[in-house]
Amino acid sequence: MQWNLRMKAAERGIWKSTEMRRLLAESGVEISAGKMSQLWTGTPNIVRLDELDVICSILNCEPSDLLIREPHKVHQRRPDQQQAASASVTPQIITPRLGNRRSEPPL
């Protein structure tokens, strides 16, 4: 996923993270300076849904405007199809158990 907060904020005339943080605080969401920096400068690992809801409200956008899918990266993470197929076709070798044998079941 690509995080698109700065572009959406710029479209609304919000150019600084401090201004965005102030708007969030006015809406009832207190975000630390460190978390705001992470939201503003990079792609955060965690975004709480209530924070996302307020961000979307402030920017007058949808979550899909902030979270942009990157399907090519998902495809790169998948194992090679041939390698996965060959791994599943490999026969399993069964070795007999020696020693303490179980008793025969009753007839």
Order of alpha helices (4+ residues) and beta strands (2+ residues): beta-alpha-alpha-alpha-alpha-alpha-beta-alpha-alpha
